[in-house]
Amino acid sequence: MGRYTAKDLFVKSFMVAASLGVVIATSALTLADTKSECKDLPGHAELKAALTAARNHASNNGGFDLDMWGTVVNRDGIVCAVAFTGNDRGAQWPGSRVISAQKANTANAFSLPALALSTANLYSAVQPGGSLYGLQHSNPVDTDAAYGGNAKNYGQPNDPLVGKKIGGVNVFGGGLGLYNSDNTLVGAIGVSGDTSCADHFIAWRTRDALNLDHVPGGVSGDNARLDNIVFAAGPWQHPHCLDAATEDGLAAGLPSAP
């Protein structure tokens, strides 16, 4: 093997430096783009504070009182923030990180400016014989986005999901569209880490704390909570909570849409 000349080494060093510069510039551009795309949505600190307060709410959330993951996406399905409520990323189910993102993607993907569909609303419709059967197999998760990057950053401001489109469809409680004070649909939130009922109720309280619950229309039949979970038999029914006797109390304890 021949020796490198001084010129060869210079050229090689220049190319490495140039490549590194492109990577750094691209990363900076991605961060700037994400900040712009998510300007109307809560960042990591806001999401974490609201999610933690909702998880620690004084009333029963209908589950096991577990720690939670939360994800916010914008209207294009781009992840804007990921957070958790525990002391570290292992304090809540690791699998719920991606599930929370799926739920956010689902609520955003199947809500409209005048009609919100929570993930809880979709459960019955996707069962065999339902009007949306097969929906849960559409829009698959981007596994590179879901599981890429350094795990130590999961749930942090620099979570590898941020700035990416996660995809995925999840059809049980925990995903809600986000509507601002002008009733404009700006994205969605997904919450996971406990029973599907608890996920829904915690997501609901988180959305209220973020003042993004100005929902203009829905299918729940509850005029105060248009995309709420539905336990009564019908096309939008969701399975009961662990303690069915608490369901009415849980629903009654939710804040009403402003």
Contacts in CASP RR format, 6 or more apart in sequence:
PFRMAT RR
TARGET T0000
AUTHOR 0000-0000-0000
METHOD contacts of the structure
MODEL  1
MGRYTAKDLFVKSFMVAASLGVVIATSALTLADTKSECKDLPGHAELKAA
LTAARNHASNNGGFDLDMWGTVVNRDGIVCAVAFTGNDRGAQWPGSRVIS
AQKANTANAFSLPALALSTANLYSAVQPGGSLYGLQHSNPVDTDAAYGGN
AKNYGQPNDPLVGKKIGGVNVFGGGLGLYNSDNTLVGAIGVSGDTSCADH
FIAWRTRDALNLDHVPGGVSGDNARLDNIVFAAGPWQHPHCLDAATEDGL
AAGLPSAP
4 12 0 8 1.000
30 163 0 8 1.000
33 163 0 8 1.000
34 78 0 8 1.000
34 80 0 8 1.000
34 162 0 8 1.000
34 163 0 8 1.000
37 74 0 8 1.000
37 76 0 8 1.000
37 78 0 8 1.000
37 80 0 8 1.000
37 163 0 8 1.000
38 72 0 8 1.000
38 74 0 8 1.000
38 78 0 8 1.000
38 80 0 8 1.000
38 81 0 8 1.000
40 74 0 8 1.000
40 180 0 8 1.000
40 186 0 8 1.000
41 72 0 8 1.000
41 74 0 8 1.000
41 80 0 8 1.000
41 81 0 8 1.000
41 178 0 8 1.000
41 186 0 8 1.000
41 187 0 8 1.000
41 212 0 8 1.000
42 50 0 8 1.000
42 72 0 8 1.000
42 80 0 8 1.000
42 81 0 8 1.000
42 210 0 8 1.000
42 212 0 8 1.000
43 72 0 8 1.000
43 80 0 8 1.000
43 81 0 8 1.000
43 157 0 8 1.000
44 81 0 8 1.000
44 82 0 8 1.000
44 83 0 8 1.000
44 155 0 8 1.000
44 156 0 8 1.000
44 157 0 8 1.000
44 159 0 8 1.000
45 157 0 8 1.000
46 81 0 8 1.000
46 210 0 8 1.000
47 70 0 8 1.000
47 72 0 8 1.000
47 81 0 8 1.000
47 82 0 8 1.000
47 83 0 8 1.000
47 189 0 8 1.000
47 206 0 8 1.000
47 210 0 8 1.000
48 83 0 8 1.000
48 84 0 8 1.000
48 85 0 8 1.000
49 209 0 8 1.000
50 206 0 8 1.000
50 209 0 8 1.000
50 210 0 8 1.000
51 68 0 8 1.000
51 70 0 8 1.000
51 83 0 8 1.000
51 84 0 8 1.000
51 85 0 8 1.000
51 191 0 8 1.000
51 202 0 8 1.000
51 206 0 8 1.000
52 85 0 8 1.000
52 86 0 8 1.000
53 205 0 8 1.000
53 206 0 8 1.000
53 209 0 8 1.000
54 202 0 8 1.000
54 203 0 8 1.000
54 204 0 8 1.000
54 205 0 8 1.000
54 206 0 8 1.000
54 209 0 8 1.000
55 61 0 8 1.000
55 67 0 8 1.000
55 68 0 8 1.000
55 85 0 8 1.000
55 202 0 8 1.000
56 85 0 8 1.000
57 202 0 8 1.000
57 205 0 8 1.000
59 250 0 8 1.000
59 253 0 8 1.000
60 246 0 8 1.000
60 250 0 8 1.000
61 194 0 8 1.000
61 197 0 8 1.000
61 198 0 8 1.000
61 201 0 8 1.000
61 202 0 8 1.000
61 250 0 8 1.000
62 194 0 8 1.000
62 195 0 8 1.000
62 197 0 8 1.000
62 198 0 8 1.000
62 201 0 8 1.000
62 241 0 8 1.000
62 242 0 8 1.000
62 243 0 8 1.000
62 246 0 8 1.000
62 250 0 8 1.000
63 194 0 8 1.000
63 195 0 8 1.000
63 197 0 8 1.000
63 198 0 8 1.000
63 241 0 8 1.000
63 242 0 8 1.000
64 194 0 8 1.000
64 195 0 8 1.000
64 198 0 8 1.000
65 194 0 8 1.000
66 92 0 8 1.000
66 93 0 8 1.000
66 193 0 8 1.000
66 194 0 8 1.000
66 198 0 8 1.000
67 84 0 8 1.000
67 85 0 8 1.000
67 86 0 8 1.000
67 91 0 8 1.000
67 92 0 8 1.000
67 193 0 8 1.000
68 84 0 8 1.000
68 85 0 8 1.000
68 92 0 8 1.000
68 96 0 8 1.000
68 100 0 8 1.000
68 191 0 8 1.000
68 192 0 8 1.000
68 193 0 8 1.000
68 194 0 8 1.000
68 199 0 8 1.000
68 202 0 8 1.000
69 82 0 8 1.000
69 83 0 8 1.000
69 84 0 8 1.000
69 92 0 8 1.000
69 93 0 8 1.000
69 96 0 8 1.000
69 97 0 8 1.000
69 99 0 8 1.000
69 100 0 8 1.000
69 155 0 8 1.000
69 191 0 8 1.000
69 192 0 8 1.000
69 193 0 8 1.000
70 82 0 8 1.000
70 83 0 8 1.000
70 84 0 8 1.000
70 100 0 8 1.000
70 104 0 8 1.000
70 189 0 8 1.000
70 190 0 8 1.000
70 191 0 8 1.000
70 192 0 8 1.000
70 206 0 8 1.000
71 79 0 8 1.000
71 81 0 8 1.000
71 82 0 8 1.000
71 97 0 8 1.000
71 100 0 8 1.000
71 101 0 8 1.000
71 103 0 8 1.000
71 104 0 8 1.000
71 161 0 8 1.000
71 166 0 8 1.000
71 189 0 8 1.000
71 190 0 8 1.000
72 79 0 8 1.000
72 80 0 8 1.000
72 81 0 8 1.000
72 82 0 8 1.000
72 104 0 8 1.000
72 178 0 8 1.000
72 187 0 8 1.000
72 188 0 8 1.000
72 189 0 8 1.000
72 190 0 8 1.000
73 79 0 8 1.000
73 80 0 8 1.000
73 101 0 8 1.000
73 104 0 8 1.000
73 105 0 8 1.000
73 108 0 8 1.000
73 166 0 8 1.000
73 187 0 8 1.000
73 188 0 8 1.000
74 80 0 8 1.000
74 108 0 8 1.000
74 186 0 8 1.000
74 187 0 8 1.000
75 108 0 8 1.000
75 185 0 8 1.000
75 186 0 8 1.000
75 187 0 8 1.000
76 165 0 8 1.000
77 104 0 8 1.000
77 105 0 8 1.000
77 108 0 8 1.000
77 109 0 8 1.000
77 165 0 8 1.000
77 166 0 8 1.000
77 167 0 8 1.000
77 187 0 8 1.000
78 163 0 8 1.000
78 164 0 8 1.000
78 165 0 8 1.000
79 101 0 8 1.000
79 104 0 8 1.000
79 145 0 8 1.000
79 159 0 8 1.000
79 161 0 8 1.000
79 162 0 8 1.000
79 163 0 8 1.000
79 164 0 8 1.000
79 165 0 8 1.000
79 166 0 8 1.000
80 162 0 8 1.000
80 163 0 8 1.000
81 157 0 8 1.000
81 159 0 8 1.000
81 162 0 8 1.000
82 97 0 8 1.000
82 100 0 8 1.000
82 101 0 8 1.000
82 154 0 8 1.000
82 155 0 8 1.000
82 156 0 8 1.000
82 159 0 8 1.000
82 161 0 8 1.000
82 162 0 8 1.000
83 155 0 8 1.000
84 91 0 8 1.000
84 92 0 8 1.000
84 97 0 8 1.000
84 155 0 8 1.000
85 91 0 8 1.000
85 92 0 8 1.000
86 92 0 8 1.000
89 97 0 8 1.000
89 151 0 8 1.000
89 152 0 8 1.000
89 154 0 8 1.000
89 155 0 8 1.000
92 193 0 8 1.000
93 192 0 8 1.000
93 193 0 8 1.000
95 192 0 8 1.000
96 192 0 8 1.000
96 193 0 8 1.000
97 154 0 8 1.000
97 155 0 8 1.000
97 161 0 8 1.000
97 192 0 8 1.000
98 141 0 8 1.000
98 146 0 8 1.000
98 147 0 8 1.000
98 166 0 8 1.000
99 170 0 8 1.000
99 192 0 8 1.000
99 193 0 8 1.000
100 174 0 8 1.000
100 190 0 8 1.000
100 191 0 8 1.000
100 192 0 8 1.000
100 193 0 8 1.000
101 146 0 8 1.000
101 161 0 8 1.000
101 166 0 8 1.000
101 167 0 8 1.000
101 190 0 8 1.000
102 141 0 8 1.000
102 166 0 8 1.000
102 167 0 8 1.000
102 168 0 8 1.000
102 169 0 8 1.000
102 170 0 8 1.000
103 119 0 8 1.000
103 170 0 8 1.000
103 173 0 8 1.000
103 174 0 8 1.000
103 175 0 8 1.000
103 188 0 8 1.000
103 190 0 8 1.000
103 191 0 8 1.000
103 192 0 8 1.000
103 199 0 8 1.000
103 203 0 8 1.000
104 166 0 8 1.000
104 175 0 8 1.000
104 187 0 8 1.000
104 188 0 8 1.000
104 189 0 8 1.000
104 190 0 8 1.000
105 139 0 8 1.000
105 165 0 8 1.000
105 166 0 8 1.000
105 167 0 8 1.000
105 168 0 8 1.000
105 169 0 8 1.000
105 170 0 8 1.000
105 188 0 8 1.000
106 119 0 8 1.000
106 122 0 8 1.000
106 168 0 8 1.000
106 169 0 8 1.000
106 170 0 8 1.000
106 171 0 8 1.000
106 175 0 8 1.000
106 188 0 8 1.000
107 116 0 8 1.000
107 117 0 8 1.000
107 118 0 8 1.000
107 119 0 8 1.000
107 174 0 8 1.000
107 175 0 8 1.000
107 176 0 8 1.000
107 177 0 8 1.000
107 187 0 8 1.000
107 188 0 8 1.000
107 189 0 8 1.000
107 190 0 8 1.000
108 177 0 8 1.000
108 185 0 8 1.000
108 187 0 8 1.000
108 188 0 8 1.000
109 139 0 8 1.000
109 167 0 8 1.000
109 169 0 8 1.000
110 117 0 8 1.000
110 122 0 8 1.000
110 135 0 8 1.000
111 117 0 8 1.000
111 177 0 8 1.000
111 185 0 8 1.000
111 187 0 8 1.000
111 188 0 8 1.000
111 227 0 8 1.000
112 185 0 8 1.000
113 183 0 8 1.000
113 184 0 8 1.000
113 185 0 8 1.000
113 216 0 8 1.000
114 216 0 8 1.000
114 217 0 8 1.000
115 216 0 8 1.000
115 217 0 8 1.000
115 218 0 8 1.000
115 219 0 8 1.000
116 176 0 8 1.000
116 177 0 8 1.000
116 179 0 8 1.000
116 185 0 8 1.000
116 215 0 8 1.000
116 216 0 8 1.000
116 217 0 8 1.000
116 218 0 8 1.000
116 226 0 8 1.000
116 227 0 8 1.000
117 218 0 8 1.000
117 219 0 8 1.000
117 227 0 8 1.000
118 173 0 8 1.000
118 174 0 8 1.000
118 175 0 8 1.000
118 176 0 8 1.000
118 177 0 8 1.000
118 200 0 8 1.000
118 227 0 8 1.000
118 228 0 8 1.000
118 229 0 8 1.000
119 170 0 8 1.000
119 171 0 8 1.000
119 172 0 8 1.000
119 173 0 8 1.000
119 174 0 8 1.000
119 175 0 8 1.000
119 176 0 8 1.000
119 190 0 8 1.000
119 200 0 8 1.000
120 172 0 8 1.000
120 173 0 8 1.000
120 174 0 8 1.000
120 175 0 8 1.000
120 196 0 8 1.000
120 200 0 8 1.000
120 228 0 8 1.000
120 229 0 8 1.000
120 230 0 8 1.000
120 238 0 8 1.000
121 218 0 8 1.000
121 219 0 8 1.000
121 220 0 8 1.000
121 227 0 8 1.000
121 229 0 8 1.000
121 230 0 8 1.000
121 236 0 8 1.000
121 238 0 8 1.000
122 132 0 8 1.000
122 135 0 8 1.000
122 171 0 8 1.000
123 171 0 8 1.000
123 172 0 8 1.000
123 173 0 8 1.000
123 237 0 8 1.000
123 238 0 8 1.000
123 239 0 8 1.000
124 130 0 8 1.000
124 234 0 8 1.000
124 235 0 8 1.000
124 236 0 8 1.000
124 237 0 8 1.000
124 238 0 8 1.000
125 131 0 8 1.000
125 132 0 8 1.000
125 133 0 8 1.000
125 135 0 8 1.000
125 235 0 8 1.000
125 236 0 8 1.000
126 132 0 8 1.000
126 133 0 8 1.000
126 134 0 8 1.000
126 135 0 8 1.000
126 136 0 8 1.000
126 171 0 8 1.000
127 133 0 8 1.000
130 235 0 8 1.000
131 235 0 8 1.000
135 169 0 8 1.000
135 171 0 8 1.000
136 169 0 8 1.000
136 170 0 8 1.000
136 171 0 8 1.000
137 169 0 8 1.000
138 169 0 8 1.000
139 167 0 8 1.000
139 168 0 8 1.000
139 169 0 8 1.000
140 167 0 8 1.000
140 168 0 8 1.000
141 166 0 8 1.000
141 167 0 8 1.000
141 168 0 8 1.000
142 164 0 8 1.000
142 165 0 8 1.000
142 166 0 8 1.000
142 167 0 8 1.000
145 160 0 8 1.000
145 161 0 8 1.000
145 164 0 8 1.000
145 165 0 8 1.000
145 166 0 8 1.000
146 161 0 8 1.000
146 166 0 8 1.000
148 160 0 8 1.000
149 160 0 8 1.000
150 160 0 8 1.000
153 159 0 8 1.000
153 160 0 8 1.000
154 160 0 8 1.000
172 196 0 8 1.000
172 199 0 8 1.000
172 238 0 8 1.000
172 239 0 8 1.000
173 196 0 8 1.000
173 197 0 8 1.000
173 199 0 8 1.000
173 200 0 8 1.000
173 203 0 8 1.000
173 229 0 8 1.000
173 238 0 8 1.000
174 190 0 8 1.000
174 191 0 8 1.000
174 192 0 8 1.000
174 196 0 8 1.000
174 199 0 8 1.000
174 200 0 8 1.000
174 202 0 8 1.000
174 203 0 8 1.000
175 188 0 8 1.000
175 189 0 8 1.000
175 190 0 8 1.000
175 191 0 8 1.000
175 199 0 8 1.000
175 200 0 8 1.000
175 203 0 8 1.000
176 188 0 8 1.000
176 189 0 8 1.000
176 190 0 8 1.000
176 200 0 8 1.000
176 203 0 8 1.000
176 204 0 8 1.000
176 207 0 8 1.000
176 213 0 8 1.000
176 227 0 8 1.000
177 185 0 8 1.000
177 187 0 8 1.000
177 188 0 8 1.000
177 189 0 8 1.000
177 207 0 8 1.000
177 212 0 8 1.000
177 215 0 8 1.000
177 227 0 8 1.000
178 185 0 8 1.000
178 186 0 8 1.000
178 187 0 8 1.000
178 188 0 8 1.000
178 189 0 8 1.000
178 207 0 8 1.000
178 210 0 8 1.000
178 212 0 8 1.000
178 213 0 8 1.000
179 185 0 8 1.000
179 186 0 8 1.000
179 212 0 8 1.000
179 213 0 8 1.000
179 214 0 8 1.000
179 215 0 8 1.000
179 216 0 8 1.000
180 186 0 8 1.000
180 211 0 8 1.000
180 212 0 8 1.000
180 214 0 8 1.000
181 211 0 8 1.000
181 214 0 8 1.000
181 258 0 8 1.000
182 214 0 8 1.000
183 214 0 8 1.000
183 215 0 8 1.000
183 216 0 8 1.000
186 212 0 8 1.000
189 203 0 8 1.000
189 206 0 8 1.000
189 207 0 8 1.000
189 210 0 8 1.000
189 212 0 8 1.000
190 199 0 8 1.000
190 203 0 8 1.000
191 199 0 8 1.000
191 200 0 8 1.000
191 202 0 8 1.000
191 203 0 8 1.000
191 206 0 8 1.000
192 199 0 8 1.000
193 199 0 8 1.000
194 202 0 8 1.000
195 241 0 8 1.000
195 242 0 8 1.000
196 238 0 8 1.000
196 239 0 8 1.000
197 229 0 8 1.000
197 238 0 8 1.000
197 240 0 8 1.000
197 241 0 8 1.000
197 242 0 8 1.000
197 247 0 8 1.000
197 250 0 8 1.000
200 229 0 8 1.000
200 238 0 8 1.000
201 229 0 8 1.000
201 250 0 8 1.000
201 254 0 8 1.000
204 213 0 8 1.000
204 225 0 8 1.000
204 228 0 8 1.000
204 254 0 8 1.000
204 255 0 8 1.000
205 254 0 8 1.000
205 255 0 8 1.000
207 213 0 8 1.000
208 254 0 8 1.000
208 255 0 8 1.000
211 258 0 8 1.000
213 255 0 8 1.000
213 257 0 8 1.000
213 258 0 8 1.000
214 257 0 8 1.000
214 258 0 8 1.000
215 226 0 8 1.000
215 227 0 8 1.000
215 257 0 8 1.000
216 226 0 8 1.000
217 226 0 8 1.000
217 227 0 8 1.000
218 226 0 8 1.000
218 227 0 8 1.000
219 226 0 8 1.000
219 227 0 8 1.000
219 230 0 8 1.000
219 236 0 8 1.000
220 226 0 8 1.000
220 227 0 8 1.000
220 228 0 8 1.000
220 229 0 8 1.000
220 230 0 8 1.000
220 236 0 8 1.000
221 230 0 8 1.000
222 228 0 8 1.000
222 251 0 8 1.000
224 256 0 8 1.000
224 257 0 8 1.000
225 251 0 8 1.000
225 254 0 8 1.000
225 256 0 8 1.000
225 257 0 8 1.000
226 257 0 8 1.000
228 251 0 8 1.000
228 254 0 8 1.000
229 238 0 8 1.000
229 251 0 8 1.000
230 236 0 8 1.000
230 237 0 8 1.000
230 238 0 8 1.000
231 237 0 8 1.000
231 238 0 8 1.000
231 240 0 8 1.000
231 241 0 8 1.000
231 244 0 8 1.000
231 247 0 8 1.000
240 247 0 8 1.000
241 247 0 8 1.000
241 250 0 8 1.000
END
